[in-house]
Amino acid sequence: MKRATGKIFSALAVLAFGIAPARADKAVNFRCDHGKEFTAIFEDSGTLLIMIDGGALRLEELRAASGIWFSSHYGEFRGKNGSSLLR
């Protein structure tokens, strides 16, 4: 598993998604402003699988004040109003 610690990506969704993902696996492709690409798979178990640079990172869903938030010891993903952050 690749560590995403220290890498910050400001990403815009290629495919728009709602505030909270549906409870069925749904893959969304992202492209950052500087060209980096990754795929986020919203799993029906409430976890998020990030596929980036040939590696995978699984994040657990946390309660966000608004938008979405997934986190682990290796990184986090947040999203709101069509923009997102992976770090």
C-alpha positions in Angstrom: 0.0 0.0 0.0 1.4 3.4 -0.9 1.4 6.1 1.7 -0.3 9.3 0.7 0.9 11.2 3.7 2.3 14.6 2.8 0.8 14.7 -0.7 -2.0 17.1 -1.1 -4.2 17.0 -4.2 -6.9 19.5 -4.9 -9.1 17.6 -7.2 -12.2 18.4 -9.3 -14.5 15.5 -9.9 -14.7 14.3 -13.5 -18.1 12.8 -12.6 -20.3 14.7 -10.1 -21.4 13.0 -7.0 -23.9 13.8 -4.2 -23.1 15.0 -0.7 -23.2 11.5 0.6 -22.4 8.5 -1.6 -25.1 5.9 -2.3 -24.7 2.6 -0.4 -23.6 0.7 -3.5 -20.1 0.5 -5.0 -19.6 3.5 -7.2 -16.4 4.4 -8.9 -15.6 8.1 -9.6 -12.6 9.3 -11.6 -10.8 12.4 -10.5 -8.2 14.7 -12.2 -6.3 17.2 -10.1 -5.6 20.8 -11.4 -2.0 19.7 -12.1 -3.0 16.6 -14.0 -2.7 13.8 -11.4 -5.5 11.2 -11.7 -7.0 8.8 -9.3 -10.1 6.7 -8.9 -12.2 6.7 -5.8 -14.5 3.6 -5.2 -17.3 4.3 -2.7 -17.9 0.8 -1.3 -21.3 -0.3 0.0 -19.6 -1.0 3.4 -19.1 2.7 4.0 -15.4 2.7 3.1 -13.6 4.5 0.2 -10.9 2.7 -1.8 -8.5 5.2 -3.5 -6.6 3.8 -6.5 -3.6 6.0 -7.3 -0.1 5.5 -8.8 -0.5 1.7 -8.9 -1.4 1.5 -5.2 -4.5 1.4 -3.1 -5.6 3.2 0.0 -8.7 2.2 2.0 -10.3 5.0 4.1 -13.1 4.7 6.6 -16.1 7.1 6.5 -16.3 9.7 9.3 -19.1 12.1 10.2 -18.5 15.4 8.5 -20.3 18.7 9.4 -21.1 18.9 5.7 -19.9 17.1 2.6 -18.1 13.8 2.9 -15.0 12.8 4.9 -13.0 9.5 4.8 -9.8 9.0 6.7 -7.1 6.5 7.9 -3.6 6.8 9.4 -2.3 7.1 5.8 -4.4 9.9 4.5 -7.8 11.5 4.1 -10.3 12.4 1.4 -12.9 15.2 1.8 -15.5 16.5 -0.7 -18.1 19.2 -0.8 -19.9 21.1 -3.6 -18.2 19.4 -6.5 -14.6 19.9 -5.2 -12.5 17.5 -3.2 -9.2 17.1 -1.4 -7.0 14.0 -1.1 -4.0 14.3 1.2 
